């Protein structure tokens, strides 16, 4: 039934309008869950990674919040974390499930199958694990998925996939820090990372920041990406 509604809405030119309404409703639900369980979700994710020898670190908006706000950004209601690509394993996926996470979906490069991101849910809180690879210059990079240029996501996923961008950061050791009572990892070069990701003025909050700003600051256009929906 949902697929029929999507096709009809697309035919009538109402798909984007309906998606905005649905996204707004979902955002309100996630916001309530984050306030209640956000810190708990992060604590359990760190514990799951450590069981497998992984060094889960804060990335993107969560890293910005830790550095600038000494906590979560008030308007950011999901968790962005990172792992070095070699630390991703089936043992980690099993540990995340044992710690209460549901594995929602996975993003991967269509041409190579390289996994870029795993998205999890913990009591309504969304946690993204971005995988960082090393490029020929020795920098770390990860791939971020963008919305399709015109198609609904299911149609895009079944055809030409989604556009993506590549974000690069200086290679950096990881060190333990206290974050709201949780001992976790942050890049030693966090300030350099944040300047690359958000600009020299990253210490000044920008209420109008969107994914398009990531696109403008990306170092290169990535390959086409696909979603793998998990049971």
Buried (B, 14 or more C-beta within 10 A) or exposed (E): EEEEEBBEBBEEEEBEEBBEEEEEEEEEEBBEBBEEBBBBBBBBBBBBBBBBEBBBBBBBBBBBBBBBEEEBBEEBBBBBBBBBBEBBEEEBBBBBEEBBBEBBEBBBBBEEEBBBBBBBBBBBBBBBBBBBBBEEEEBBBBBBBBBBEEBBBBBBBEEBBBBBBBBBBBBBEBEEBEBBEBEBBBBBBBEEBBBBBBBEEBEEBEEEBEEEBBBEEBBEEBBBBBBEEEE
